[in-house]
Amino acid sequence: MINQYSKTSWVILALALILSYSHFAFAKTPSHKKSAKEHIEKKVRHWTCSMHPEVKSSKPGKCSICGMKLMPVHEEEHSDSEKDQHWTCSMHPEVKSSEPGKCSACGMKLTPAHE
């Protein structure tokens, strides 16, 4: 009796291992890395810092605030929220602009408004 149960247990264990192996061996995983060709084909709109989206550059480089590597923003990657973004003065929140610049009241640099 004991031999029959242990033999059945080994068969079940072997099948479970085979199924597990086949699942991991043949499962297709999506590739999150883009090839260099894909990056070249897309037109870069500008370069920006992932931590400071207000930092924008026409060429690759480092963020002027934190020193992180700037990331490319491609033409089709801009979001609707980016289109609606406006800039404001931290001292005069009533001053709003559709693009970066200086506050008309005090001359301070405008920052992206977070709503």
HELIX and SHEET records of a PDB file:
HELIX    1   1 ILE A    2  PHE A   26  1                                  25    
HELIX    2   2 ALA A   36  GLU A   41  1                                   6    
HELIX    3   3 GLU A   75  GLU A   77  5                                   3    
HELIX    4   4 ASP A   80  LYS A   83  1                                   4    
SHEET    1   A 3 LYS A  56  SER A  57  0                                        
SHEET    2   A 3 VAL A  44  THR A  48 -1                                        
SHEET    3   A 3 MET A  71  HIS A  74 -1                                        
SHEET    1   B 3 LYS A  96  SER A  97  0                                        
SHEET    2   B 3 TRP A  87  THR A  88 -1                                        
SHEET    3   B 3 THR A 111  PRO A 112 -1                                        
END                                                                             
